[in-house]
Amino acid sequence: MRAVDQGLIARSGSEANKHIRRLKSKGHPVGASGVGQAVEIWKQMRGSAGKRQVPGDIPLGLTHNVGATGGTCVVHIFERR
């Protein structure tokens, strides 16, 4: 709760990415989780994420997804050009 009290996970806080909807809240569907992450990053970088939008210019984005058993891990790095 300290992070909440200090505003670290607020949209303007140093841990701003924490406000984005978590995969568990989406049911964590196999395959669709990574697509959901990519779409969210794409929207953030375009400035079209609505009420979830992180303020400021976002030229780079990163997604990280670990398979249910930990046997797979995928990282994508996005760059706006």
C-alpha positions in Angstrom: 0.0 0.0 0.0 3.0 2.3 0.4 3.3 2.6 -3.4 -0.3 3.7 -3.6 0.1 6.2 -0.7 3.2 7.7 -2.3 1.5 8.0 -5.7 4.1 5.7 -7.4 1.5 3.8 -9.4 -0.6 6.8 -10.3 -0.7 7.7 -14.0 1.9 10.4 -13.4 3.9 8.3 -11.0 7.3 6.7 -11.6 5.5 3.3 -12.0 2.9 4.6 -14.4 2.6 1.4 -16.4 1.1 -0.3 -13.3 -2.3 1.3 -14.1 -2.7 -0.5 -17.4 -5.2 -3.4 -17.2 -3.6 -6.6 -16.1 -3.8 -9.8 -18.1 -5.4 -11.7 -15.2 -8.3 -9.2 -15.3 -8.8 -10.2 -19.0 -8.9 -13.9 -18.1 -5.3 -14.4 -19.3 -6.3 -16.2 -22.5 -3.5 -18.2 -24.2 -2.2 -16.3 -27.2 -4.5 -13.4 -26.8 -2.6 -12.1 -23.8 0.4 -11.1 -25.9 -1.8 -9.6 -28.6 -3.6 -7.5 -25.9 -0.2 -6.3 -24.7 0.9 -5.3 -28.2 -2.3 -3.4 -28.9 -2.1 -1.5 -25.6 1.5 -0.5 -26.3 0.5 0.6 -29.8 -2.3 2.7 -28.5 -0.1 4.3 -25.8 2.6 5.2 -28.4 0.0 6.7 -30.7 -1.7 8.6 -27.9 -5.0 6.9 -28.4 -5.3 4.9 -25.2 -8.1 7.1 -23.8 -8.4 7.2 -20.0 -5.4 4.8 -19.7 -3.1 7.1 -21.6 0.2 7.7 -20.0 1.1 11.4 -20.4 4.0 12.5 -22.5 5.7 11.4 -25.7 6.2 7.6 -25.9 8.8 6.7 -28.5 9.6 3.3 -27.2 7.5 0.5 -25.7 8.2 -3.0 -24.3 6.0 -6.0 -23.6 6.9 -9.0 -21.6 4.9 -12.2 -21.3 5.7 -15.5 -19.5 3.8 -18.7 -20.4 1.7 -20.3 -17.7 4.4 -22.8 -16.6 7.3 -20.4 -17.1 8.6 -22.5 -20.0 8.2 -19.7 -22.5 9.0 -16.1 -22.4 8.5 -13.4 -25.1 9.7 -9.8 -25.1 8.7 -7.3 -27.8 10.3 -3.9 -28.1 8.4 -1.3 -30.2 9.8 1.9 -31.6 7.7 4.7 -33.1 9.3 6.2 -36.2 
